[in-house]
Structures are given as structure tokens and as C-alpha cells.
Amino acid sequence: MENPGSADGYLDHPYFEVRALAVRFASIFRLSPLITDSDAEVRAGVALRLPVARIEGMAADPDRRVRLAVASRLGGKALMAMLSDEDWFVRLIVVRRLAAECLVRAVRDPEPDVRRWVARRIDRKYLGLMVCDAEPTVRQIVATRAQEGLLLKLARDDDIRVRFTSMERLPLSIVATLPADSEKIIRDLVARRLGRDTHEANEREKDHGTGA
């Protein structure tokens, strides 16, 4: 807009593109009527500029673009309420902004991408809630943050990625007591961590397996 100072005069322009641009520069005291504008781009622009207290009701807007804008600004209980949004990307924005201790409600989110972010951010004392997640990549993230007790459980996970990550982080004193993994890449990892020669370790396993 060549003259941002004239933006107020374009808030009721018939073209939504003009209104959307005007919203970026107009006085915030003129924006409230556009909360119900017919175009989502205009409403999203309004959500980004009005005081937070004025946009809580826009969390129920039918267009995801508007709800994304709202989720990027709300806080506290109002933001937490958006964990129930039907759009997974809106929920993703919410879990990236909520306080870590408030993410318990999202550990069973149906979208793996959302749960991955929950696993990255949730308070460590709640990680046990995700140790049996159906998605292996979620469990792997849990393994990057979990402490000894959970790591021992994850070291027996069905997925090789989860086991590998767990064995990388477990204390050596525990690693040394665990049975050999079925996957060579993990056995090699254990051998390196314990300071053993990988070839010699594999030969010992082979001899043991043949009863030599």
C-alpha cells in the first residue's frame, strides 16, 4: 500500500485483497468489525493484530488459516482449549507453544507429527505416557530424552531405531549386562561403547552360538 496512513479508508473495499492489505496498516480501533469479514485472509489478518483478549472467540473460526493465526497468539487456558481443534496443523502450533507441563492432554493425539512434537517438549516426568506409542519415531524421540528406567524398557523395543537410540544413551554398566541384540548394527554399537573390537566380539558371539 503506497500510503499506509490511508488504510482505514479501505477496510470496506469490495475486493478482499485490498481489505486484507488494509488490515495490516489500519488503526486497530477500526478492526473489530472485520472479525466477521467474509474472507478468511482478512479475518486472519485481524487475528494477528487485535489485542489477544479480543480474538479468543476466533478460535472457533471455520477457516484453518484464521485458527492458525489465533493459535500463534493465544496463551494459557485459551490456547490449551485449541488442543481439540479438528485440524492437526493447528494442534501442532498449539503443542509447540504450550508450556511443557501442559502437554499431557496431547500425548494421545491422533496425528503422529503432533505426538512427535509432544515427545520433544513434554515435561520429562510424563515421558512414560508415550513409551508405548504406536509410532516408532515417537518412541525414538522419547528415547532421546528418557532417563535410565524408561531407557531400559525402550532398549527392548520392537523397532531397531528405538533400541539403537536407547543403547546409545544407557549407562555402560547397564549396557554390559544386557543380552546381545538380534541386529548386528546394535551389537556393533555395544561393542564400540564397551571398547571391544567389533570383529572379535562378533567372533565370540559366533563361537557361543555354535557351542564351540
Backbone as JSON, one array per atom type, in Angstrom:
{
  "sequence": "MENPGSADGYLDHPYFEVRALAVRFASIFRLSPLITDSDAEVRAGVALRLPVARIEGMAADPDRRVRLAVASRLGGKALMAMLSDEDWFVRLIVVRRLAAECLVRAVRDPEPDVRRWVARRIDRKYLGLMVCDAEPTVRQIVATRAQEGLLLKLARDDDIRVRFTSMERLPLSIVATLPADSEKIIRDLVARRLGRDTHEANEREKDHGTGA",
  "N": [[0.86, -1.19, 0.0], [0.71, 2.1, -1.01], [0.27, 4.37, 0.53], [0.18, 3.97, 3.66], [-1.08, 5.35, 5.69], [-3.61, 5.87, 4.82], [-5.06, 3.6, 5.1], [-7.28, 2.99, 6.71], [-9.45, 3.84, 5.25], [-9.9, 1.88, 3.4], [-10.92, -0.4, 4.47], [-13.46, -1.32, 4.01], [-13.5, -2.01, 1.41], [-14.6, -3.44, -1.72], [-13.06, -5.54, -2.79], [-11.46, -8.37, -1.53], [-8.7, -8.67, -1.4], [-7.73, -6.1, -1.2], [-8.84, -5.29, 1.23], [-7.56, -7.11, 2.92], [-4.93, -6.25, 2.76], [-5.2, -3.67, 3.74], [-5.88, -4.16, 6.38], [-3.47, -4.73, 7.57], [-2.29, -2.3, 8.05], [-4.11, -0.5, 9.07], [-5.74, 1.37, 11.73], [-5.94, -0.26, 14.87], [-8.23, 0.17, 16.24], [-10.19, 0.23, 14.42], [-10.61, -2.3, 13.52], [-12.23, -4.3, 14.67], [-14.91, -4.75, 13.54], [-14.25, -6.33, 11.36], [-13.82, -8.87, 12.23], [-15.74, -10.62, 11.55], [-15.56, -10.66, 8.82], [-16.17, -11.6, 5.4], [-14.09, -12.9, 4.15], [-11.46, -15.2, 4.69], [-8.72, -14.59, 4.73], [-8.67, -11.92, 5.37], [-9.83, -12.01, 7.93], [-7.88, -13.51, 9.24], [-5.75, -11.74, 9.21], [-6.79, -9.79, 10.88], [-6.89, -11.24, 13.26], [-4.21, -11.4, 13.85], [-3.58, -8.88, 14.65], [-5.37, -7.59, 16.45], [-5.85, -7.0, 20.02], [-5.04, -9.73, 22.22], [-7.07, -10.53, 23.97], [-9.33, -9.93, 22.54], [-9.57, -11.75, 20.51], [-10.16, -14.34, 21.24], [-12.61, -15.61, 20.72], [-12.35, -16.13, 18.05], [-11.09, -18.51, 17.81], [-12.78, -20.47, 17.11], [-13.27, -20.13, 14.47], [-14.33, -21.01, 11.16], [-12.34, -21.37, 9.23], [-9.14, -22.72, 8.72], [-6.87, -21.1, 8.4], [-7.38, -18.81, 9.81], [-7.66, -19.84, 12.4], [-5.09, -20.8, 12.77], [-3.67, -18.41, 12.91], [-4.79, -17.4, 15.25], [-4.0, -19.37, 17.09], [-1.3, -18.89, 17.14], [-1.09, -16.79, 18.82], [-2.67, -16.84, 21.17], [-2.71, -17.72, 24.7], [-2.19, -19.67, 27.73], [-5.16, -21.04, 29.24], [-6.9, -20.58, 27.13], [-5.39, -21.14, 24.87], [-4.79, -23.81, 25.39], [-7.28, -24.95, 25.11], [-7.49, -25.16, 22.4], [-6.3, -27.52, 21.74], [-8.11, -29.36, 21.03], [-8.81, -28.81, 18.48], [-9.96, -29.5, 15.16], [-8.16, -29.6, 13.09], [-5.02, -30.88, 12.32], [-2.67, -29.39, 12.0], [-3.14, -27.0, 13.24], [-3.31, -27.92, 15.86], [-0.68, -28.74, 16.11], [0.73, -26.3, 16.13], [-0.23, -25.39, 18.54], [0.83, -27.27, 20.44], [3.48, -26.71, 20.17], [3.68, -24.29, 21.39], [2.53, -24.32, 23.92], [3.14, -24.54, 27.48], [5.55, -26.87, 28.72], [4.66, -28.57, 30.76], [1.99, -28.68, 30.33], [1.27, -30.39, 28.34], [0.27, -32.93, 28.61], [-2.32, -33.61, 27.88], [-2.12, -33.96, 25.19], [-0.8, -36.27, 24.52], [-2.03, -38.43, 23.36], [-2.8, -37.66, 20.88], [-4.25, -38.01, 17.62], [-2.6, -37.58, 15.41], [0.57, -38.38, 14.22], [2.68, -36.49, 13.75], [2.05, -34.43, 15.49], [2.26, -35.74, 17.96], [4.96, -36.32, 17.9], [6.09, -33.81, 18.32], [5.09, -33.35, 20.84], [6.46, -35.31, 22.27], [9.03, -34.28, 22.07], [8.86, -32.01, 23.65], [7.37, -32.3, 26.04], [7.19, -32.33, 29.63], [9.74, -34.11, 31.26], [8.97, -35.88, 33.26], [6.62, -36.95, 32.43], [7.13, -38.56, 30.28], [6.88, -41.3, 30.33], [4.29, -41.84, 29.63], [4.31, -42.02, 26.93], [5.83, -44.08, 26.11], [4.88, -46.38, 25.01], [3.85, -45.64, 22.6], [2.17, -45.89, 19.44], [3.58, -45.19, 17.17], [6.78, -45.68, 15.92], [8.74, -43.63, 15.54], [8.0, -41.71, 17.34], [8.46, -43.01, 19.76], [11.2, -43.25, 19.51], [12.04, -40.59, 19.78], [11.26, -40.21, 22.39], [13.13, -41.89, 23.56], [15.44, -40.38, 23.21], [15.29, -38.58, 25.22], [14.57, -39.79, 27.56], [15.09, -41.05, 30.92], [17.13, -43.35, 32.84], [15.45, -45.58, 33.77], [13.21, -45.72, 31.96], [14.65, -45.92, 29.61], [15.76, -48.45, 29.74], [13.55, -50.05, 29.35], [12.86, -49.24, 26.76], [15.03, -50.17, 25.4], [14.4, -52.71, 24.78], [12.59, -52.52, 22.8], [10.47, -53.17, 19.93], [11.26, -51.93, 17.61], [14.1, -51.23, 15.66], [15.3, -48.7, 15.52], [14.52, -47.42, 17.84], [15.63, -49.07, 19.79], [18.35, -48.78, 19.16], [18.83, -46.04, 19.68], [18.29, -46.04, 22.4], [20.28, -47.76, 23.4], [22.49, -46.26, 22.83], [22.4, -44.36, 24.81], [22.09, -45.49, 27.33], [23.63, -46.16, 30.53], [26.97, -47.44, 30.64], [27.41, -49.45, 32.46], [25.0, -50.75, 32.61], [24.48, -51.44, 29.96], [26.41, -53.39, 29.56], [25.35, -55.57, 30.83], [23.2, -56.46, 29.41], [21.48, -58.75, 27.19], [22.76, -59.92, 24.0], [21.83, -58.06, 21.14], [19.51, -58.78, 18.47], [20.12, -57.55, 16.1], [22.86, -56.76, 14.04], [23.95, -54.16, 13.79], [23.34, -52.94, 16.18], [24.64, -54.6, 17.97], [27.24, -54.04, 17.2], [27.37, -51.37, 17.95], [27.18, -51.61, 20.73], [29.53, -53.02, 21.2], [31.45, -51.08, 20.45], [30.91, -49.11, 22.34], [31.61, -50.4, 24.66], [34.24, -50.63, 24.31], [35.3, -52.72, 22.92], [36.76, -54.77, 20.35], [35.06, -54.88, 17.37], [35.06, -56.99, 15.49], [36.2, -59.12, 16.94], [34.3, -59.32, 18.94], [32.08, -60.17, 17.48], [33.01, -62.64, 16.58], [33.21, -64.02, 18.97], [30.52, -64.16, 19.65], [29.65, -65.77, 17.54], [31.04, -68.15, 18.01], [29.95, -68.81, 20.46], [27.34, -69.25, 19.71], [27.54, -71.56, 18.21], [28.29, -73.38, 19.97], [30.98, -73.78, 20.4]],
  "CA": [[0.0, 0.0, 0.0], [1.58, 3.25, -1.18], [0.06, 5.32, 1.62], [-0.4, 3.22, 4.77], [-1.91, 6.22, 6.52], [-4.98, 5.91, 4.29], [-5.57, 2.23, 5.15], [-8.62, 2.95, 7.32], [-10.46, 4.09, 4.24], [-10.04, 0.73, 2.51], [-11.36, -1.57, 5.22], [-14.74, -1.81, 3.48], [-13.34, -2.12, -0.05], [-15.27, -4.66, -2.21], [-12.11, -6.61, -3.08], [-10.87, -8.86, -0.27], [-7.26, -8.46, -1.41], [-7.48, -4.74, -0.72], [-9.15, -5.27, 2.67], [-6.52, -7.86, 3.63], [-3.76, -5.38, 2.84], [-5.53, -2.54, 4.61], [-5.89, -4.63, 7.78], [-2.1, -4.73, 8.08], [-1.83, -0.95, 8.38], [-5.18, 0.31, 9.65], [-5.8, 1.5, 13.18], [-6.57, -1.42, 15.49], [-9.55, 0.57, 16.73], [-11.13, 0.09, 13.31], [-10.56, -3.67, 13.01], [-13.2, -5.23, 15.28], [-15.99, -5.18, 12.65], [-13.77, -7.29, 10.36], [-13.74, -10.21, 12.82], [-16.72, -11.44, 10.82], [-15.42, -10.42, 7.38], [-16.5, -12.78, 4.59], [-12.88, -13.56, 3.64], [-10.61, -15.75, 5.75], [-7.44, -13.89, 4.77], [-8.92, -10.68, 6.11], [-10.03, -12.37, 9.34], [-6.59, -13.92, 9.79], [-5.0, -10.51, 9.44], [-7.37, -9.17, 12.07], [-6.47, -12.05, 14.41], [-2.8, -11.13, 14.13], [-3.35, -7.5, 15.1], [-6.18, -7.19, 17.6], [-5.38, -7.49, 21.32], [-5.34, -11.14, 22.41], [-8.36, -10.7, 24.64], [-10.41, -9.72, 21.58], [-9.59, -12.76, 19.44], [-10.41, -15.69, 21.75], [-13.76, -16.18, 20.03], [-11.97, -16.51, 16.69], [-10.55, -19.87, 17.84], [-13.8, -21.35, 16.52], [-13.47, -19.73, 13.08], [-14.39, -22.19, 10.28], [-11.18, -21.49, 8.34], [-7.91, -23.05, 9.46], [-5.9, -20.01, 8.36], [-7.71, -17.91, 10.92], [-7.35, -20.53, 13.66], [-3.64, -20.83, 12.89], [-3.27, -17.09, 13.39], [-5.21, -17.3, 16.64], [-3.15, -20.27, 17.88], [0.03, -18.31, 17.25], [-1.1, -15.65, 19.73], [-3.31, -17.11, 22.46], [-1.9, -18.35, 25.74], [-2.92, -20.22, 28.86], [-6.29, -21.94, 29.05], [-7.49, -20.37, 25.8], [-4.56, -21.89, 23.93], [-4.95, -25.23, 25.68], [-8.57, -25.38, 24.58], [-7.34, -25.43, 20.98], [-5.81, -28.88, 21.54], [-9.21, -30.16, 20.48], [-9.1, -28.36, 17.11], [-10.08, -30.61, 14.2], [-7.06, -29.56, 12.13], [-3.8, -31.32, 13.0], [-1.62, -28.38, 11.97], [-3.47, -26.06, 14.32], [-2.89, -28.56, 17.12], [0.78, -28.73, 16.13], [1.13, -24.97, 16.59], [-0.57, -25.32, 19.96], [1.77, -28.03, 21.27], [4.79, -26.05, 20.11], [3.65, -23.07, 22.17], [2.11, -24.56, 25.3], [4.17, -24.89, 28.46], [5.84, -28.31, 28.66], [3.87, -29.32, 31.74], [0.58, -28.67, 29.92], [1.13, -31.19, 27.13], [-0.23, -34.28, 28.89], [-3.57, -33.82, 27.14], [-1.85, -34.19, 23.76], [0.02, -37.47, 24.29], [-2.8, -39.4, 22.57], [-3.27, -37.01, 19.66], [-4.27, -38.98, 16.52], [-1.63, -37.27, 14.36], [1.94, -38.65, 14.66], [3.51, -35.28, 13.77], [1.75, -33.71, 16.74], [2.83, -36.5, 19.08], [6.42, -36.18, 17.86], [6.42, -32.56, 18.99], [4.8, -33.55, 22.26], [7.58, -36.08, 22.82], [10.2, -33.4, 22.15], [8.7, -30.88, 24.56], [6.67, -32.59, 27.28], [7.99, -32.46, 30.84], [10.32, -35.46, 31.29], [8.29, -36.78, 34.21], [5.46, -37.54, 31.76], [7.55, -39.32, 29.1], [6.41, -42.68, 30.44], [2.98, -41.95, 28.98], [4.49, -42.16, 25.5], [6.79, -45.14, 25.86], [4.21, -47.43, 24.21], [3.2, -45.01, 21.46], [2.08, -46.77, 18.27], [4.5, -44.73, 16.13], [8.16, -45.87, 16.36], [9.54, -42.41, 15.59], [7.66, -41.04, 18.6], [9.2, -43.71, 20.82], [12.61, -42.92, 19.36], [12.24, -39.28, 20.38], [11.2, -40.45, 23.84], [14.42, -42.48, 23.95], [16.49, -39.35, 23.23], [15.11, -37.73, 26.41], [14.22, -40.58, 28.74], [16.12, -41.39, 31.88], [17.56, -44.75, 32.87], [14.38, -46.57, 33.91], [12.49, -45.85, 30.7], [15.58, -46.36, 28.56], [15.91, -49.9, 29.83], [12.37, -50.62, 28.7], [12.94, -48.95, 25.33], [16.12, -50.99, 24.83], [13.79, -53.98, 24.36], [11.54, -52.15, 21.86], [10.42, -53.95, 18.69], [11.82, -51.17, 16.49], [15.55, -51.13, 15.76], [15.7, -47.31, 15.75], [14.29, -47.13, 19.25], [16.65, -49.81, 20.55], [19.66, -48.18, 18.9], [18.9, -44.79, 20.44], [18.34, -46.37, 23.83], [21.59, -48.33, 23.72], [23.46, -45.16, 22.77], [22.31, -43.49, 25.98], [22.12, -46.21, 28.6], [24.94, -46.23, 31.17], [27.75, -48.61, 30.23], [27.27, -50.52, 33.45], [23.78, -51.49, 32.28], [24.67, -52.0, 28.62], [27.25, -54.59, 29.67], [24.59, -56.69, 31.4], [22.07, -56.81, 28.55], [21.76, -59.8, 26.2], [23.11, -59.43, 22.66], [20.69, -57.72, 20.3], [19.39, -59.59, 17.25], [20.61, -56.78, 14.95], [24.31, -56.55, 14.08], [24.3, -52.75, 13.96], [23.25, -52.63, 17.6], [25.73, -55.33, 18.62], [28.46, -53.28, 16.92], [27.31, -50.18, 18.8], [27.51, -52.04, 22.1], [30.97, -53.34, 21.22], [32.21, -49.82, 20.44], [30.73, -48.43, 23.62], [32.32, -51.13, 25.71], [35.67, -50.62, 23.99], [35.71, -54.0, 22.37], [36.94, -54.87, 18.9], [33.81, -55.39, 16.8], [35.27, -58.3, 14.86], [36.4, -60.1, 17.99], [33.02, -59.51, 19.62], [31.22, -60.99, 16.61], [33.54, -64.0, 16.58], [32.84, -64.64, 20.24], [29.1, -64.49, 19.55], [29.51, -66.89, 16.61], [31.51, -69.34, 18.71], [28.97, -69.13, 21.5], [26.14, -69.75, 19.07], [27.76, -72.91, 17.67], [28.65, -74.26, 21.07], [32.42, -74.0, 20.41]],
  "C": [[0.89, 1.23, 0.0], [1.46, 4.24, -0.03], [-0.61, 4.61, 2.79], [-1.32, 4.05, 5.65], [-3.35, 6.29, 6.05], [-5.67, 4.55, 4.41], [-6.98, 2.15, 5.73], [-9.72, 3.09, 6.28], [-10.71, 2.93, 3.31], [-10.57, -0.52, 3.21], [-12.7, -2.13, 4.74], [-14.7, -1.92, 1.95], [-13.98, -3.43, -0.54], [-14.33, -5.82, -2.51], [-11.41, -7.05, -1.8], [-9.37, -8.64, -0.22], [-6.9, -7.08, -0.86], [-7.75, -4.66, 0.78], [-8.06, -5.97, 3.47], [-5.25, -7.03, 3.78], [-4.01, -4.22, 3.8], [-5.48, -2.93, 6.08], [-4.49, -4.57, 8.38], [-1.66, -3.36, 8.57], [-2.87, -0.09, 9.1], [-5.07, 0.38, 11.16], [-6.5, 0.28, 13.78], [-7.96, -1.09, 16.03], [-10.62, 0.45, 15.66], [-11.3, -1.37, 12.87], [-11.65, -4.59, 13.53], [-14.32, -5.66, 14.34], [-15.55, -6.25, 11.63], [-13.54, -8.68, 10.94], [-14.67, -11.17, 12.08], [-16.68, -11.18, 9.31], [-15.66, -11.72, 6.61], [-15.27, -13.54, 4.12], [-11.95, -13.97, 4.78], [-9.27, -15.03, 5.85], [-7.56, -12.58, 5.55], [-9.05, -10.99, 7.6], [-8.71, -12.79, 10.0], [-5.72, -12.71, 10.09], [-5.48, -9.78, 10.68], [-6.89, -9.91, 13.33], [-5.02, -11.79, 14.8], [-2.57, -9.75, 14.72], [-4.17, -7.08, 16.31], [-5.56, -7.67, 18.91], [-5.86, -8.92, 21.54], [-6.71, -11.36, 23.03], [-9.54, -10.58, 23.68], [-10.53, -10.85, 20.57], [-9.89, -14.18, 19.95], [-11.56, -16.37, 21.03], [-13.44, -16.65, 18.63], [-11.33, -17.9, 16.65], [-11.53, -20.87, 17.24], [-14.09, -20.98, 15.07], [-13.47, -20.97, 12.18], [-13.17, -22.39, 9.4], [-9.9, -21.71, 9.14], [-6.89, -21.92, 9.46], [-6.12, -19.04, 9.51], [-7.33, -18.56, 12.24], [-5.84, -20.65, 13.86], [-3.11, -19.5, 13.42], [-3.61, -16.93, 14.87], [-4.3, -18.15, 17.53], [-1.75, -19.71, 18.06], [0.1, -17.19, 18.28], [-1.71, -15.94, 21.1], [-2.33, -17.73, 23.44], [-2.79, -18.97, 26.8], [-4.05, -21.15, 28.5], [-6.92, -21.8, 27.67], [-6.7, -21.14, 24.74], [-4.74, -23.39, 24.14], [-6.25, -25.77, 25.11], [-8.47, -25.74, 23.1], [-6.67, -26.78, 20.7], [-6.87, -29.78, 20.94], [-9.58, -29.71, 19.07], [-9.1, -29.55, 16.15], [-8.91, -30.69, 13.24], [-5.74, -29.88, 12.83], [-2.74, -30.25, 13.03], [-1.89, -27.29, 13.0], [-3.01, -26.64, 15.65], [-1.37, -28.58, 17.24], [1.31, -27.38, 16.63], [0.88, -24.84, 18.09], [0.47, -26.04, 20.82], [3.18, -27.44, 21.21], [4.85, -24.81, 20.98], [3.26, -23.28, 23.63], [3.31, -24.84, 26.2], [4.32, -26.4, 28.5], [4.97, -29.13, 29.6], [2.39, -29.38, 31.38], [0.29, -29.62, 28.75], [0.58, -32.6, 27.36], [-1.47, -34.6, 28.08], [-3.32, -34.2, 25.68], [-1.09, -35.48, 23.49], [-0.71, -38.53, 23.47], [-3.37, -38.75, 21.31], [-3.23, -38.01, 18.5], [-3.21, -38.76, 15.45], [-0.2, -37.49, 14.87], [2.83, -37.41, 14.71], [3.28, -34.47, 15.04], [2.4, -34.43, 17.92], [4.36, -36.42, 19.08], [6.84, -34.89, 18.56], [6.13, -32.63, 20.48], [5.98, -34.27, 22.92], [8.84, -35.23, 22.97], [10.09, -32.4, 23.3], [8.1, -31.22, 25.92], [7.64, -32.71, 28.46], [8.47, -33.92, 30.96], [9.57, -36.41, 32.23], [7.06, -37.45, 33.6], [5.85, -38.4, 30.55], [7.07, -40.77, 29.14], [5.07, -42.9, 29.78], [3.11, -42.23, 27.49], [5.41, -43.33, 25.13], [6.2, -46.29, 25.04], [3.47, -46.84, 23.02], [3.24, -45.93, 20.24], [3.08, -46.42, 17.18], [5.96, -44.85, 16.62], [8.97, -44.58, 16.46], [9.21, -41.57, 16.82], [8.44, -41.68, 19.74], [10.69, -43.41, 20.73], [12.92, -41.56, 19.98], [12.19, -39.39, 21.9], [12.54, -40.98, 24.33], [15.54, -41.45, 23.99], [16.42, -38.51, 24.49], [14.92, -38.52, 27.69], [15.41, -40.82, 29.66], [16.22, -42.91, 32.0], [16.43, -45.78, 32.9], [13.62, -46.81, 32.62], [13.4, -46.35, 29.58], [15.75, -47.87, 28.57], [14.74, -50.61, 29.17], [12.44, -50.42, 27.19], [14.06, -49.74, 24.65], [15.61, -52.35, 24.37], [12.66, -53.73, 23.36], [11.61, -53.01, 20.6], [11.14, -53.26, 17.53], [13.32, -50.95, 16.7], [16.01, -49.7, 16.05], [15.57, -46.94, 17.22], [15.36, -47.82, 20.1], [18.02, -49.17, 20.39], [19.84, -46.91, 19.73], [19.03, -45.05, 21.93], [19.72, -46.88, 24.23], [22.71, -47.29, 23.63], [23.52, -44.4, 24.09], [22.35, -44.21, 27.32], [23.53, -46.2, 29.21], [25.66, -47.52, 30.78], [27.58, -49.77, 31.19], [26.03, -51.36, 33.2], [23.91, -52.16, 30.92], [25.43, -53.33, 28.7], [26.48, -55.8, 30.18], [23.47, -57.18, 30.49], [22.44, -57.91, 27.56], [22.04, -59.19, 24.83], [21.85, -59.19, 21.84], [20.69, -58.59, 19.05], [19.95, -58.88, 16.02], [22.1, -56.47, 15.11], [24.68, -55.1, 14.36], [24.26, -52.34, 15.43], [24.34, -53.37, 18.37], [27.06, -54.59, 18.41], [28.51, -52.01, 17.78], [27.73, -50.52, 20.22], [29.0, -52.33, 22.21], [31.82, -52.08, 21.25], [32.11, -49.12, 21.79], [31.51, -49.11, 24.74], [33.82, -51.24, 25.43], [36.18, -51.92, 23.45], [35.96, -53.88, 20.86], [35.7, -55.53, 18.31], [33.99, -56.78, 16.21], [35.42, -59.39, 15.92], [35.09, -60.39, 18.72], [32.1, -60.39, 18.8], [31.69, -62.44, 16.58], [33.17, -64.73, 17.86], [31.37, -65.04, 20.22], [28.89, -65.71, 18.66], [29.91, -68.19, 17.29], [30.5, -69.79, 19.76], [27.72, -69.76, 20.89], [26.3, -71.16, 18.53], [28.18, -73.9, 18.74], [30.13, -74.55, 21.14], [33.04, -73.59, 21.74]]
}
